[in-house]
Amino acid sequence: MSKKIHITIQAGEISEQTVEVAETVTYEELLDTLDINQETVLVLNGGNAVPLDGAISSDKLTILKVVTGG
């Protein structure tokens, strides 16, 4: 089975998309599907950061690009 997830990506500007994934997909696998480097973002579920190896438990997520500088 599959489920649809609405994703808001905040990386300077905000973009939104809906993707369909398997029921058991992890956040890490979702980032791979979206071709997003997991070391450059935080995945938020209801405003809380989630462990990337966990199974997705929500139908709405925010992906926040982390900016670093020196």
C-alpha positions in Angstrom: 0.0 0.0 0.0 1.0 3.6 -0.4 0.2 7.0 1.2 0.3 10.6 0.1 2.5 13.1 2.0 2.3 16.8 1.6 5.7 18.3 1.9 6.7 22.0 2.5 10.4 22.7 1.6 11.9 25.8 3.1 15.2 26.6 1.4 15.4 30.4 1.1 12.0 30.3 -0.6 9.1 28.0 0.2 7.9 25.3 -2.2 5.2 22.6 -1.7 4.6 19.3 -3.3 2.7 16.0 -2.6 4.4 12.7 -3.1 3.1 9.1 -2.9 5.3 6.7 -1.0 5.1 3.2 0.4 3.5 2.8 3.9 6.8 1.8 5.5 9.1 4.4 3.9 11.5 6.2 6.3 12.3 9.9 6.3 15.8 9.0 4.9 14.3 7.1 2.0 11.9 10.0 1.3 14.9 12.4 1.1 16.6 10.1 -1.3 13.5 10.0 -3.5 13.4 13.8 -3.5 17.2 13.9 -4.3 17.9 15.9 -1.1 21.1 15.5 0.8 20.1 14.4 4.3 23.1 16.2 5.9 21.8 19.6 4.8 18.2 19.5 6.1 16.0 18.9 9.1 12.8 17.0 8.7 10.0 18.4 10.9 6.8 16.7 11.8 4.5 19.1 13.6 7.4 21.5 14.2 9.5 18.7 15.9 12.7 17.2 14.3 12.4 13.5 13.5 15.0 10.8 13.4 15.7 10.1 9.7 15.7 6.3 10.2 12.1 6.4 11.5 9.1 5.4 9.6 7.0 8.4 8.4 3.9 8.7 10.6 2.3 11.9 9.3 0.8 13.1 6.0 2.3 16.6 6.4 6.0 17.3 6.7 8.4 20.3 6.6 11.9 20.0 5.2 14.0 22.9 6.4 17.4 23.6 4.8 20.1 24.2 7.3 22.4 27.1 6.6 25.9 27.1 8.0 28.7 29.6 7.7 32.1 30.4 9.0 
